[in-house]
Amino acid sequence: MRFRIIVEQDEDQNFVAECPSLPGCVSQGKTRDEAIKNIKDAIRGYLESLKKHNEPIPPSIEEETVEVNA
């Protein structure tokens, strides 16, 4: 499954990752790669909890990017 995540650097120079389609699913790391690894683990846990409680799982996304010369 694919989920959109947002990764931003905070004021302490740590990286915070969140998954907007899974409310409250947030993680962090000292590096961007660590934050991404941690958010993947958080997403897995979130999905397991949804399944355990018979809650619907949000659909996987398909996203494309385009490059525009300004």
N, CA, C and O atoms as a GROMACS GRO file, in nm:
protein
  280
    1MET      N    1   0.084  -0.118   0.000
    1MET     CA    2   0.000   0.000   0.000
    1MET      C    3   0.088   0.124   0.000
    1MET      O    4   0.201   0.122   0.050
    2ARG      N    5   0.036   0.230  -0.056
    2ARG     CA    6   0.110   0.356  -0.063
    2ARG      C    7   0.034   0.462   0.014
    2ARG      O    8  -0.088   0.476   0.001
    3PHE      N    9   0.107   0.536   0.096
    3PHE     CA   10   0.049   0.646   0.172
    3PHE      C   11   0.137   0.769   0.154
    3PHE      O   12   0.260   0.759   0.149
    4ARG      N   13   0.074   0.883   0.144
    4ARG     CA   14   0.146   1.010   0.135
    4ARG      C   15   0.198   1.045   0.273
    4ARG      O   16   0.126   1.034   0.372
    5ILE      N   17   0.323   1.086   0.280
    5ILE     CA   18   0.379   1.134   0.406
    5ILE      C   19   0.437   1.274   0.384
    5ILE      O   20   0.472   1.312   0.272
    6ILE      N   21   0.448   1.347   0.492
    6ILE     CA   22   0.511   1.478   0.490
    6ILE      C   23   0.627   1.472   0.589
    6ILE      O   24   0.609   1.430   0.703
    7VAL      N   25   0.745   1.513   0.544
    7VAL     CA   26   0.863   1.513   0.630
    7VAL      C   27   0.915   1.656   0.639
    7VAL      O   28   0.943   1.720   0.538
    8GLU      N   29   0.927   1.704   0.762
    8GLU     CA   30   0.976   1.840   0.785
    8GLU      C   31   1.081   1.838   0.895
    8GLU      O   32   1.078   1.753   0.984
    9GLN      N   33   1.172   1.931   0.888
    9GLN     CA   34   1.274   1.944   0.992
    9GLN      C   35   1.222   2.042   1.097
    9GLN      O   36   1.173   2.150   1.064
   10ASP      N   37   1.234   2.003   1.226
   10ASP     CA   38   1.185   2.091   1.332
   10ASP      C   39   1.295   2.184   1.382
   10ASP      O   40   1.407   2.183   1.332
   11GLU      N   41   1.260   2.265   1.482
   11GLU     CA   42   1.354   2.365   1.533
   11GLU      C   43   1.477   2.303   1.601
   11GLU      O   44   1.578   2.371   1.616
   12ASP      N   45   1.469   2.176   1.641
   12ASP     CA   46   1.582   2.107   1.703
   12ASP      C   47   1.664   2.028   1.601
   12ASP      O   48   1.752   1.950   1.638
   13GLN      N   49   1.634   2.049   1.473
   13GLN     CA   50   1.703   1.983   1.361
   13GLN      C   51   1.670   1.834   1.350
   13GLN      O   52   1.740   1.760   1.280
   14ASN      N   53   1.564   1.789   1.418
   14ASN     CA   54   1.514   1.652   1.399
   14ASN      C   55   1.416   1.654   1.283
   14ASN      O   56   1.365   1.760   1.246
   15PHE      N   57   1.389   1.539   1.227
   15PHE     CA   58   1.293   1.528   1.118
   15PHE      C   59   1.164   1.466   1.170
   15PHE      O   60   1.167   1.363   1.238
   16VAL      N   61   1.052   1.528   1.138
   16VAL     CA   62   0.921   1.482   1.181
   16VAL      C   63   0.846   1.437   1.056
   16VAL      O   64   0.838   1.510   0.957
   17ALA      N   65   0.791   1.315   1.062
   17ALA     CA   66   0.715   1.260   0.950
   17ALA      C   67   0.573   1.233   0.995
   17ALA      O   68   0.549   1.183   1.105
   18GLU      N   69   0.478   1.268   0.909
   18GLU     CA   70   0.338   1.238   0.941
   18GLU      C   71   0.267   1.187   0.817
   18GLU      O   72   0.307   1.215   0.704
   19CYS      N   73   0.162   1.111   0.841
   19CYS     CA   74   0.081   1.055   0.734
   19CYS      C   75  -0.058   1.118   0.743
   19CYS      O   76  -0.138   1.077   0.827
   20PRO      N   77  -0.088   1.217   0.658
   20PRO     CA   78  -0.214   1.291   0.669
   20PRO      C   79  -0.340   1.205   0.659
   20PRO      O   80  -0.441   1.239   0.719
   21SER      N   81  -0.336   1.096   0.585
   21SER     CA   82  -0.457   1.014   0.570
   21SER      C   83  -0.482   0.924   0.691
   21SER      O   84  -0.586   0.859   0.700
   22LEU      N   85  -0.386   0.920   0.785
   22LEU     CA   86  -0.402   0.843   0.908
   22LEU      C   87  -0.387   0.941   1.025
   22LEU      O   88  -0.276   0.960   1.075
   23PRO      N   89  -0.496   1.003   1.069
   23PRO     CA   90  -0.488   1.108   1.173
   23PRO      C   91  -0.411   1.063   1.297
   23PRO      O   92  -0.437   0.958   1.354
   24GLY      N   93  -0.315   1.147   1.335
   24GLY     CA   94  -0.235   1.118   1.454
   24GLY      C   95  -0.116   1.027   1.430
   24GLY      O   96  -0.042   0.998   1.523
   25CYS      N   97  -0.098   0.982   1.308
   25CYS     CA   98   0.015   0.894   1.275
   25CYS      C   99   0.137   0.980   1.244
   25CYS      O  100   0.153   1.030   1.133
   26VAL      N  101   0.221   0.996   1.345
   26VAL     CA  102   0.338   1.084   1.337
   26VAL      C  103   0.457   1.012   1.397
   26VAL      O  104   0.443   0.936   1.493
   27SER      N  105   0.574   1.035   1.341
   27SER     CA  106   0.698   0.981   1.396
   27SER      C  107   0.810   1.079   1.369
   27SER      O  108   0.789   1.183   1.307
   28GLN      N  109   0.929   1.046   1.415
   28GLN     CA  110   1.042   1.136   1.394
   28GLN      C  111   1.172   1.058   1.390
   28GLN      O  112   1.175   0.938   1.416
   29GLY      N  113   1.280   1.128   1.357
   29GLY     CA  114   1.412   1.068   1.355
   29GLY      C  115   1.518   1.176   1.349
   29GLY      O  116   1.488   1.292   1.318
   30LYS      N  117   1.640   1.138   1.379
   30LYS     CA  118   1.750   1.235   1.374
   30LYS      C  119   1.789   1.269   1.231
   30LYS      O  120   1.842   1.376   1.204
   31THR      N  121   1.760   1.177   1.138
   31THR     CA  122   1.785   1.200   0.996
   31THR      C  123   1.655   1.181   0.919
   31THR      O  124   1.559   1.123   0.970
   32ARG      N  125   1.651   1.229   0.797
   32ARG     CA  126   1.534   1.211   0.711
   32ARG      C  127   1.506   1.062   0.691
   32ARG      O  128   1.392   1.018   0.700
   33ASP      N  129   1.612   0.985   0.663
   33ASP     CA  130   1.594   0.841   0.640
   33ASP      C  131   1.540   0.771   0.764
   33ASP      O  132   1.455   0.683   0.753
   34GLU      N  133   1.588   0.810   0.882
   34GLU     CA  134   1.540   0.750   1.006
   34GLU      C  135   1.392   0.785   1.028
   34GLU      O  136   1.314   0.700   1.072
   35ALA      N  137   1.354   0.909   0.999
   35ALA     CA  138   1.214   0.950   1.014
   35ALA      C  139   1.124   0.870   0.920
   35ALA      O  140   1.014   0.831   0.958
   36ILE      N  141   1.170   0.847   0.799
   36ILE     CA  142   1.091   0.770   0.702
   36ILE      C  143   1.078   0.625   0.747
   36ILE      O  144   0.971   0.567   0.738
   37LYS      N  145   1.187   0.567   0.796
   37LYS     CA  146   1.182   0.430   0.848
   37LYS      C  147   1.084   0.422   0.963
   37LYS      O  148   1.003   0.330   0.971
   38ASN      N  149   1.090   0.520   1.053
   38ASN     CA  150   1.002   0.520   1.170
   38ASN      C  151   0.856   0.541   1.134
   38ASN      O  152   0.768   0.480   1.196
   39ILE      N  153   0.827   0.626   1.034
   39ILE     CA  154   0.687   0.647   0.998
   39ILE      C  155   0.632   0.522   0.931
   39ILE      O  156   0.513   0.492   0.946
   40LYS      N  157   0.714   0.448   0.859
   40LYS     CA  158   0.668   0.321   0.801
   40LYS      C  159   0.625   0.225   0.912
   40LYS      O  160   0.521   0.160   0.902
   41ASP      N  161   0.705   0.217   1.018
   41ASP     CA  162   0.669   0.132   1.132
   41ASP      C  163   0.539   0.183   1.198
   41ASP      O  164   0.453   0.103   1.235
   42ALA      N  165   0.526   0.315   1.212
   42ALA     CA  166   0.406   0.372   1.272
   42ALA      C  167   0.283   0.343   1.186
   42ALA      O  168   0.176   0.314   1.240
   43ILE      N  169   0.297   0.350   1.054
   43ILE     CA  170   0.185   0.321   0.964
   43ILE      C  171   0.144   0.175   0.978
   43ILE      O  172   0.025   0.144   0.984
   44ARG      N  173   0.242   0.085   0.983
   44ARG     CA  174   0.211  -0.058   1.001
   44ARG      C  175   0.130  -0.080   1.130
   44ARG      O  176   0.030  -0.150   1.130
   45GLY      N  177   0.176  -0.019   1.239
   45GLY     CA  178   0.105  -0.032   1.366
   45GLY      C  179  -0.035   0.026   1.360
   45GLY      O  180  -0.129  -0.032   1.414
   46TYR      N  181  -0.049   0.139   1.293
   46TYR     CA  182  -0.180   0.205   1.278
   46TYR      C  183  -0.275   0.113   1.203
   46TYR      O  184  -0.390   0.095   1.242
   47LEU      N  185  -0.224   0.055   1.091
   47LEU     CA  186  -0.309  -0.034   1.010
   47LEU      C  187  -0.348  -0.159   1.088
   47LEU      O  188  -0.461  -0.206   1.077
   48GLU      N  189  -0.256  -0.213   1.166
   48GLU     CA  190  -0.288  -0.330   1.250
   48GLU      C  191  -0.398  -0.297   1.349
   48GLU      O  192  -0.488  -0.378   1.374
   49SER      N  193  -0.391  -0.177   1.407
   49SER     CA  194  -0.494  -0.135   1.502
   49SER      C  195  -0.630  -0.120   1.432
   49SER      O  196  -0.732  -0.160   1.488
   50LEU      N  197  -0.630  -0.063   1.312
   50LEU     CA  198  -0.756  -0.050   1.238
   50LEU      C  199  -0.816  -0.187   1.212
   50LEU      O  200  -0.936  -0.208   1.232
   51LYS      N  201  -0.733  -0.282   1.168
   51LYS     CA  202  -0.782  -0.418   1.141
   51LYS      C  203  -0.837  -0.482   1.268
   51LYS      O  204  -0.944  -0.543   1.266
   52LYS      N  205  -0.765  -0.468   1.378
   52LYS     CA  206  -0.805  -0.527   1.506
   52LYS      C  207  -0.941  -0.476   1.551
   52LYS      O  208  -1.020  -0.551   1.609
   53HIS      N  209  -0.969  -0.348   1.523
   53HIS     CA  210  -1.094  -0.287   1.565
   53HIS      C  211  -1.199  -0.283   1.453
   53HIS      O  212  -1.298  -0.211   1.463
   54ASN      N  213  -1.175  -0.359   1.347
   54ASN     CA  214  -1.267  -0.367   1.233
   54ASN      C  215  -1.302  -0.229   1.176
   54ASN      O  216  -1.415  -0.204   1.136
   55GLU      N  217  -1.202  -0.141   1.174
   55GLU     CA  218  -1.219  -0.008   1.116
   55GLU      C  219  -1.174  -0.013   0.970
   55GLU      O  220  -1.088  -0.094   0.935
   56PRO      N  221  -1.231   0.072   0.884
   56PRO     CA  222  -1.190   0.072   0.743
   56PRO      C  223  -1.047   0.125   0.727
   56PRO      O  224  -1.003   0.214   0.799
   57ILE      N  225  -0.977   0.067   0.632
   57ILE     CA  226  -0.841   0.110   0.598
   57ILE      C  227  -0.850   0.206   0.480
   57ILE      O  228  -0.910   0.173   0.378
   58PRO      N  229  -0.792   0.326   0.494
   58PRO     CA  230  -0.796   0.420   0.382
   58PRO      C  231  -0.733   0.359   0.257
   58PRO      O  232  -0.638   0.280   0.266
   59PRO      N  233  -0.785   0.395   0.141
   59PRO     CA  234  -0.730   0.338   0.018
   59PRO      C  235  -0.588   0.385  -0.009
   59PRO      O  236  -0.547   0.493   0.032
   60SER      N  237  -0.515   0.300  -0.078
   60SER     CA  238  -0.380   0.334  -0.122
   60SER      C  239  -0.389   0.449  -0.222
   60SER      O  240  -0.489   0.462  -0.292
   61ILE      N  241  -0.285   0.532  -0.227
   61ILE     CA  242  -0.288   0.646  -0.319
   61ILE      C  243  -0.201   0.621  -0.441
   61ILE      O  244  -0.107   0.541  -0.437
   62GLU      N  245  -0.232   0.689  -0.546
   62GLU     CA  246  -0.145   0.698  -0.662
   62GLU      C  247  -0.120   0.845  -0.684
   62GLU      O  248  -0.213   0.925  -0.689
   63GLU      N  249   0.006   0.881  -0.695
   63GLU     CA  250   0.040   1.021  -0.706
   63GLU      C  251   0.148   1.037  -0.812
   63GLU      O  252   0.234   0.952  -0.829
   64GLU      N  253   0.140   1.148  -0.882
   64GLU     CA  254   0.242   1.177  -0.981
   64GLU      C  255   0.292   1.320  -0.958
   64GLU      O  256   0.221   1.404  -0.903
   65THR      N  257   0.412   1.344  -0.999
   65THR     CA  258   0.466   1.478  -0.993
   65THR      C  259   0.502   1.522  -1.135
   65THR      O  260   0.532   1.440  -1.222
   66VAL      N  261   0.499   1.650  -1.156
   66VAL     CA  262   0.538   1.707  -1.284
   66VAL      C  263   0.640   1.815  -1.259
   66VAL      O  264   0.638   1.881  -1.155
   67GLU      N  265   0.729   1.833  -1.353
   67GLU     CA  266   0.828   1.940  -1.344
   67GLU      C  267   0.789   2.050  -1.439
   67GLU      O  268   0.758   2.025  -1.555
   68VAL      N  269   0.791   2.173  -1.389
   68VAL     CA  270   0.753   2.288  -1.469
   68VAL      C  271   0.867   2.389  -1.467
   68VAL      O  272   0.915   2.426  -1.360
   69ASN      N  273   0.910   2.431  -1.583
   69ASN     CA  274   1.013   2.534  -1.591
   69ASN      C  275   0.949   2.670  -1.573
   69ASN      O  276   0.853   2.704  -1.642
   70ALA      N  277   1.002   2.748  -1.482
   70ALA     CA  278   0.943   2.880  -1.456
   70ALA      C  279   1.025   2.988  -1.523
   70ALA      O  280   0.992   3.106  -1.513
   0.00000   0.00000   0.00000
